Amino acid sequence: MGKFSQFTKLTDEHVLPERIRKMKVRNCSQVFSSTVATAMKVRAMVSNELTPSSQFYVNPKASDTADLLLFFDILFDSVNGSLSNPPPGKNLRGPLTRKSKHLCTWQNALNILPTMYFKSPSDTKTLISPSIKNWTFTIKGLICIWEKLNKAGFTSLSTRAFNQDPLENFFSCIRSQGGQNSNPTCSLFISYFKSLIVNNLVSPHSIGSNCEEDQSVGVLDPLRSFITDDLPSDGTEEVQNVPLPVFPQDPVSPTSCDTDTDDLATPYVAGFILHKIFLKLECSACRNLMMTEDDLFRNKLIKLRQFSNCRLKHPSTQFSKALERITNLVFKVLPLYISSFNLKQKIFDYISGVDLTHIFCTEHRDTLKKTFLDICINVLIYHYVRRINRILNGKDLRHKDIDILTQKAFQKYSRKLHKRK
């Protein structure tokens, strides 16, 4: 497989049963997402051409599971709409209006949800979970509320506002005032509430609980900000100059590297980089070299995630190979240079000898090469540091032995885990 993952947000907490945090709704929503659904579907499509003994083989029936994940992803978006300008491809994340597709989505869900049931492989008995029934009640309730608000003259409705998190945060603040008394009487409740109004320095967010911040502000916040104005900072900081490491003397030849036909994530990242380059490029010759209109095997993941006004581009084979080679070189030297000063410039100097003349036209060869390498370095540094942080937090132990830095990160996490025990 390639250096990139098709499941960018999934960690061990999403997959391994013993590490799943059941009270984290975020983990569930990240599994029931269009990202996971499309990646699973394309892997099932590819498996039709593979033998079951292949390490990349997935049961083609996983395509049905992908359809289920996509259904719930759409349903989750429809009841979490709050953004006035939803992200591309996520129109249901916007508010409910007369012209939005929320009602159509809910009517479709009301036809599908009653047909769902749970069944054990070792038993013929079926079980209908209360959560399925409650989904039906929730959807019907939102439809009823919208009909009443629509008649009253409302033009939009933020479905995300219908949650119990603000109430949970409020009661958490009340309990924090009582110390060990977590079940106050009515008179104590009033007393605690008055204390919160007068001295509202307690965090409005219930730390460690299954709720999100409700963006509330205290009654006396304007007075506090008036009294405690922050002094402006001069912005001067001393930068420590780390000793420079010795560059490896590996030759950087323009020959093409071996590619994995099962690597579908690298072309996806290449499509993102193409979008960044095309924001500054109008040359049709360069576009023809970097893009392709052919239905390539490597671009199946991009095709499945395509939507209206999509920013993803279909990279050509030579462009994907160029990114793959740059990725291998950068990930090879990053562990050596990660703590050095002026990291980006050192990596740029190291990979600048790569021959990229075959993906740019003669006129823009020099300028586009610099732009391409600059974007690649930004993406790869972010990807690498994110992986290290996940290992340090114990969320991703699959990549603990890739290089010396990942090994050290895992050792530090192991020591921290040992101290907790």
N, C-alpha and C positions, 0 to 999 in steps of 0.2 A: 504494500500500500504506500501512498505518498506521505508527505510530511504534514499535510493538513487533514483535518477531520471533517466528515460530513455532518457530524452532530456537535456543533460548536459549543453548546451550553450544557451538554450532558457530562456528568461526572460519576464517580463511583456511588454517590448518594442517590443517583437516579436508577442505577442498574442492579447493584448488589443488594440482595434482600436484607442482609444483616446490617447494612449501612443506610437503608432508606429511613429518612426522617418523616414519619407519618403525619406529623402536624404541620409540615411545610407545604402549603398549597402551591407555592411557586414551583417546587420540584415536579408536582403532578402536571401543572400547566405547561411546563417545558417539555415533558414527554408527550403530552397530547397536543402537539404543535404541528404546523404545516412543514417546518424544517425536518422534523423526524419522519413525518409521513412521506414526504417526497423522497427523502434519502432511502427509506425502507422500500418504497415502491420501485425505485430505479434499481435497487439491489436485487429485488425479486425478479424484475424483468431481465436483468443480466444473468441471473441464475438459470433461466430457461436454456441458455447456451452452454452451461457448465455441468460437469458431472458432480454427483453428491460428495465425492471424495475431495473436491477442491476446497481449499481453506476459505475461499471467497463465496462458497455456495450458501444460499439461504433458501429455505423452502418457498417455492413460488406462491404458496398460500398466504405468505406474509403481505401480499398485495391487498388482501381483504382486511388485514389488520391496519394497513396504511389508510384504507378508506375510512375505517372507524376513527382513527386518530384525526384525520382531516375533518370529519363530521363534528367531533367534539371541539376541535380548534375553532371552527366557525361558530359553534354554539357559545363557546367561552367568550369570543370576541363580541358577539351580539349582546351579551349581558354585562359587558365591561366597557361599553362605549362612553367616553368622556372627552376625547380630544376633538377640538374644533377642526383641526387639520390632521386627520389620521395619516399614518405612514402609507406609502405606496403598497397596494395589494392588500391593505387592511382597512377597507372602507367601513366595515362594521365596528371598528374601534371608535368611530365618530358617534355623535349623539343621534338618537332616534328622531327622525323627522317624517313628514308626509311622503317625501321622495326617497327615503333610504330603503334598504332591502331588509330591514330588521323584521318586519311583519311577515314577509315572504319566507324568511329563514325560519322563523318560529312556527309558522304553519307547517312547513316541511318537517320540522323537528317533532311536532305533535303527532305526525303520522308515523314517524320512525321509532320514537321512544317506547310506545306501548308494545312494540314487537320485540324488544330486547329482553333477554333473561340470562341468568347464569346457570351453568351446568357443569358438574364435575365429570372428568373423563371416566371415572370409575362408577358413576351412578347415572341412572336414566332420569332421575327426578330433577325438575327444573325449579329454579328459585328466582323470584322477582324481587330485587333489592328495593328498600324504601327510597334510596337515593334516586332511582329512576322515576318513581311516582312523584317524588318531591320536585324533580325537574319539570314535570308536567304542570304541577301546581304553580311553580314559579313563573313559567312562561305564560300561563293563562292569567296570572295575577298582573304581570307587566302589561299584557294586552289590555286588560280591563282598566288599569291605571291610565294608560295612554289614551284610550277612548274617552275617558272622563276629562283628562287634561286637554285633549284636542277640542272637545266641545266647549271647554272654558276659554279657549283662545290661545293656548300654549302652542308654540311652533316647534319646540324641540324638547327632548328629555334625555338627561344623562343617566343611563341605566346603571353606571358604576356607583352612583350615589346611594343605591339601595343595598346597604350592607350594615353589619353590626359593629364594624371596627371602631368608629368614633365612640359608641356606647361602651365598648370594652376598654378603650383607652381611658375613658372618663372614670369608670369604676376602678380601674387600676390605680389611678391617682388618688381616689378616695381611700382605697385600702392602704396605700403607702403612707397616708397620714395617721393611720391607726396602729402602725407597728405590728405587733403580734395579733392584734384584734382584727382579724380579716372579715368578721361578720358584725358590722356595727348596727346599733339600734337606730331608730328614726331620729332621735335627738342627737346622737353622735354623728349621724350622717350629715345633718344640717350644720353641725359644728365644723366637721371636716371640710364641708363645701365652702363655708365662710373663710376658713383658713386658706383654702386654695385661691379664693378670689383676692384676698389681701396679699398673700405671699405666693404668687404663681411662678415660682422658680423650679417646680417639679417638672420633669420631662413629660410632655403630653403623650408620649409614645410608651406603650407597655413593652418594656425591653424583654426580648426572648419569647414573646407570645406570638400567637398565630394571627397577627393583624398588621396592617400597614399604617404608616403615619397618616393622620387625617388632616394634616396641614393647618391645624387650628392654632390660634394665637391667644395669649392671655389677655385679660382685660386691662392689665396695667403695663403691657408691653410698650406702648408709646411713651409712658412716663419713664420707664426704665431706660429706654434708648435715649431719651432727652437728658437724663442725669449722667449716664455712663457712656459718653461719646468716645469712640475709639480714636486714639491718636494716630495720625497718618504715619506710615512707615517710610523710611528713606529708601527702602528696597535694596540696600547694599548687603550682600552676603559674600562671605569668603568662600571661594571654590577651592577644594583640596585637589591638588595635582597628583594623581595616582601615577606611580612609575609605569612607563610604557612597556608592554610585553613584547617579546621578540616575535616578529612575524614569521610564520612557517614558510618555507621555501618551496611549497608545492607549485608546480607549473600550472598556469591557467591557459589551457589550450582551447582553441575554438571548436574542437570536435564535439559532436553532439553526444549526449549521455544516454544511457539506457533508460527507457521509460516503461512504466507499468500500465498496461491497458486497463487494469482494474482501478486505477487511481482516478476517481471522478471529482475529487475535491479540488485538486490543483487547477483544472480548467475552470472551475467555478470561481476560484480566487483570481484567476487570470481575467475572467470576464469583469470582475469588479475593478481590477487595475486598468483594463481597457476603458471603462467608463470614466475613470479619473483622467486618463490621458486624452480622451476625446473631448473633454471640457476645454482643452487648450489647443485642439488640433482640428484643422479643416481640410487637410490634404487628403484627397480621395485615393491617391496611390498608396500612402501609408495605411489608410483604413483597409484597403483591399489586401495588403500583406498581413495585417494583424487580425483581421476578421475573416469569417467564412460564412457562406450561406448554405453550405452542405450540412446534411444531418449526420454529424460525426458521432461515433460511439462514445467518445470522451465527453461530449457535451450533453449527454442524456439528462444529467441532473439539472443543468441550466434550463433545458427545454421543459421539464416538469414543473419548475418553479416560475415559469414565465407567466406574467399577468399584464394587464393593460398599463401603459406608461412605464414599462419595466426598464430599470437602469442596467440590467445585466446585458452583456454582449456575448456573442459566440466567438471565442478566440479560435484562430487557426491552429493547426497542429504545431507549426514551427514556433508560434508565440507561446503556446503552453509548454513546449519543450524548453524554450529559453527561460521561462519562469521556474521550471523544475530544476534547471541547472543552477540558476542563481540561488534558489532556495537551499540546495545541497551545499553550496559554497558558504553561504551566510551562516547556516546552522553548524557548519564545521568550525568556523572561527569565532562564533559568538561566545562560547564558553571561555575562550582565551582573552577576549577583549572586553567582557561585560562590565568590568570594574574600572576600566581605563577612561581617562579624560578624552573628550572629543570622539566618542565611540562611533558615531555615524560616519564621520569623515574617514576614519581608519578602515571601516568596512568598505566604504566607497572606493578608496584607493586600492584595496585588495581585489575587488571584483571588476574594476574598470577595464581590466585586460580581456574580459570576455568578448568574443566577437559576436556582435548583434547586427551586423550589416544586412543579414537576410530577412529581417523583420521591419526594416525602415527603408524609406526611399533615400536616394542619394542626397537630395536637397536638405532633408531634415535629420540626417543620420546622427550628427553630433548632438544636436539639441534634444532630440527625442531619447537618445540613449541616456543622457543625464537625467531627464525627467523620469524615464522608466526605472532606472536604478534607484533614484531618490524615493519613489513611491514604494518600490519593493522593499527597501531597507526599513521604511517606516512600518509597513505591514508586518514584516518578519520579526522585527524587534518587539513589537507589541505582542505578536503571537507567542514568541519565546518566553518573554517575561510573564505573560499570563499563565503559561504552562508551569513555570517555576513557582508562581504564587499558589497555584492549585495544589502542587505537590506539598508545599509548606503547610497548607491548610488541611492536607489529607483528603482532598477531594478527587485527586487523579493520581493513582499509584500505578497506572499502566505504563507510564513513560518515565519511571524512576531510574532506569538503567540506560538511558540513551547516551548520556555523556557524563563527564566528571561533575558538572554543575548540578544536574538532576540527581546524581547520586548523593552529593553533599546536601541538597535540599531534603532528600528522603531521610538521610541520617539525622538532620536537625529535627524533622518531624517525629522520628522515632524516639529521640531523646525527650522531646516534649511530651509525647504520649506515655513514655515510661515514668516521667515525673508525676503525671496525673494519677497513675496507678499506685 
